[in-house]
Amino acid sequence: MSTSSLKAARVEFRVTAEQKQTIETAAALEGRTLTDFSAEALIERANEVIQRERQVRVDAERFDAFARIMDQPAQSIDGLRDLMTRRPVFVD
């Protein structure tokens, strides 16, 4: 992939002069461009938000209750085997 195809999309937003100066200072301290520094910071934060929302969070008490249930032997549910072997009604 060429660099031009990798960076064809644009993101634009406004910040205060003080925010811009802070970002420029941090980028300079790392020897990076403002764009490179900002893009990486935004992607890192976006991935944190996405990961947080995709995680299932449960307290220890509820997790222990779940684990106890999962450790129990499987039970037969009347009619379930028949239901699972029937031809679906929504198939043409």
N, C-alpha and C positions, 0 to 999 in steps of 0.2 A: 504494500500500500504506500502511496506517496503521501508526503506531508500535507499537500494541499487537499487531498481527499479526506484526511483524518481531521483537519481543522477547517471544515467548510461552514460549520454552523456558528452563529454569533449569539452571544448573550450580552445584553446591555442593561445596566442599572445605574442609578444615581446614588452617590454617597456624599456625605459632608466633606468639606475640605480637610477637616481633622481626620476623618476616617481614611480618606485617600492618602494622606501623609503617613498615617500609621501603617497602612498596607504597603506603601512604597518603601518605607524604612525597613520593614520586615523582609520584603523581597530583596532589597539591596544587601541586607545582612546575610542572606543566604546566597547571594550572587545570582539571583534569578530575575527574570523579567516580571513585570507587574502581572502580565497575562498568565504566565506559567504559574506563578505563586498563587494567584487568585483562583485559577481554574482548579489546581490541585486541592486547595483548601475547600472550595465549594463541593468538589466531588467527594472528598473525604467526609465532609459533614452530611452530604446527601446520602451516602452509603450508610452512615451511622443511623440516620433517621429511618431509612428503608429497613435495615437490619432490625432495629428496635421494634418496628411495627410488625415484622414477620415472626418475631419470637413469641412463643406461648409463655406467658408468665403465670405462675401459680405458686401460692405460698407452700411452705414445707408440709403443713398439716394436710392440705388437699392433695399434694403430690403423694404423700404416704398413703392416703386413702385410695388414690388411683392405683398405686403400685400394688396394694393388697388385693384389689379387685382383679388386676391383670394377672396376678400370681395364682388365682383360683383356677381350678380345672374348668374347661369349657362346659357349658350347659346346653342341652338340647332344648330348642324352642319349638313348641308344637306348630307345625305347618310351615316352618321356615325352609326346611329342605325341599318340600313340595313347591313352595313359592319360588325358590331359586332355580328349580329345574323346569318351570313352566316356560312356554314360549311367550316372549314379551308381547303385550297387546299393541304396542306402538310400532311394531315392525311391519313394513309393507310386504 
